[in-house]
Amino acid sequence: MNFSSTTPVELDTHSSRIRTKDFCSVALQFPDSLLHESTIVAEYLRKLLESDVYILGDTSYGECCVDEVAAEHVNADVIIHFGRACLSPTNRTPVIYVFCKRELHYDSFLEEIKGLDSENQIVLLADVQYQHHLGPLSALLSKQSFKPVVSSIEIGSHDLLPSRRLSSSESLSSSNVIYIGPSTQSLTNLILSASSKVLSIYHFDPQSSSLKLPISSISKRYALIQTASTATTFGLVMGTLGISKYLETLSHLQQAIKKAKKKSYTLAIGKPNVPKLANFPEIDIFVYLSCEENSLIDSKEYLRPIITPFELLLALGKEWTGQWKLDFLSVLDTTIPDVEENASEEEDQLIKRWDGTVKIHGEESSAAEYLQGRSWKGLRIEYDDNTPSMLEAGLEGIARGYGGR
């Protein structure tokens, strides 16, 4: 992947804004595929802006998310984010996006959509790197008797995709949606969240110049919800430290789990992978709090399943309206029904039953059961016998060949 020919033009356009705001420290965030060109861009901007320019070499979480944590290490006044972006609202630092625009063959696109019914409205959505093509495509479609609706980027809006605003507010129930861009998480999110709202969703791949009907994975997600509904211990994995209201969302999920009389642990482990999460075998289900671009993780290789915050609320008893939401901020408006109280002596006790399972507050707890099975359970005080132990000589030497006893 290389910078497009329009990238210098984008930089020149944004540089005037930086000078107007009098930003003294500028942080440049690149995806891994563009790091090899980062020094060239940094030197270009340093001469253009006469400001301190820093390169953020490794992102704390997803490449599409703005890394405010890394930018704060250099006291950056503004972040310039290069490449694909999820456009999630940020908390503190101003952000300028340089999408590194990609080319699109209009003739191939028009040839592929000939078979669509022109009576049905066509909604054009695109990956951010192809967003600038939607205006010209709309004009060409209008000449061919189609009725196009174009989406524009507007941070904070959410018309079918995050930070998108449609040019029409009409019903989409009889509309064909065409997504232009590579097969990424954005397409998967669109299929899950919008399939029930529109007639059909098509994917136009600029690389192969082909138009296809993608397959939905909603049945797999529903199966994960069924698994999560029987879990007693949840691990809330932080996938962002920069998206607006992430702390409020975390607190809301913790309260929802507590209200359901289940356990939760909060994990800040950076980018999740199989070895990291395998260190927590006592957790039944992981919940990943991240932007919509990174929220869905294929967990078939993981020890435990991974679900989204919205799927967690469905597992805890939220009524499903048929719509799928991947924006974790949407859970803030959700209330969880109270769990019925059952008067029992076991409610406030930790009980190890005859079959080896452990119950806390009347619920089976895999975490407590795992702790009971450990040979070392942490430092404990033996109140029955306070007599000091005899001092004995221990082992000495290095691990591969201890001496002594």
C-alpha angles and dihedrals in degrees: 000000000000135000113274123241089254095058096089088050090052091049093050090050093051095041091071089056091051092051091048092053091046094230109180100187122045125188120202117206117197133180115240091258091061101040092098089066096041096098091054091052093044092053091046092053094042090060093040097049103026087220135121108275123195130187118222100213103184126027121226092224133350121000090230092059123083108249103222092163093061091042091055090059089069095034091243117192093200138011123219108203117201128203130003115004137188090214092220113169111260130220110224121351124070113243133209117194124214105185097187092229121235131216124249130197105230095191092057091049094050091047092053096051096049091102094059120103109256090207090071119077115250118218113201117210126168146182109262091254090059097036093104091064095063096082096054091042091052091054091050092048092051089056089056093054095258121136105228127191115196129207122217130196114261117161111233097020122110117197103156090315130043116271093009128125121195120223091228132048095202122124114281097204092107096036131111112220118210117195115199117202144058122316097270138143089279090066092047090050091049092053093049098044103035107033092094093050102052140045098244140343119220129189122215111195110205092202097056095024089225133137117217142168105240122218120248121233096200093117090059091050091049090053089054090053090054089052092048092051090068095044121109101187123052130189113210104207115199112226097170140034096178111050114106115266095005091138092052090051092049091051091048092053092047090053092047091053092046090049089054088054093245134124130253136186125194116223126193103185104141116235107009121234137164098268094047096052092041086071089073106058091153090069116090100197134012121217115203117210106199143119119293091259092061104024097097113070123180097232100183090112093047127093091234132026121261121217138176126254091254091052089050091057091049089052090050093055109278111151111248115228094191094261122112118216124195098173102100091205089068090072090070089078093051125099124199120221116245118260113242113256115235115197106229139141088235094062096090098029138090105226130183107206130211093261092057097255120129125224127201119185089352093304128107110250120202090187093056090044090052091050091051090054095052118105090217117043100175132269112331133184115228102214095180096063119030095168110129115248122243115263111244133184110257133204120294137194130042127326097257093057119015119192128205122041 
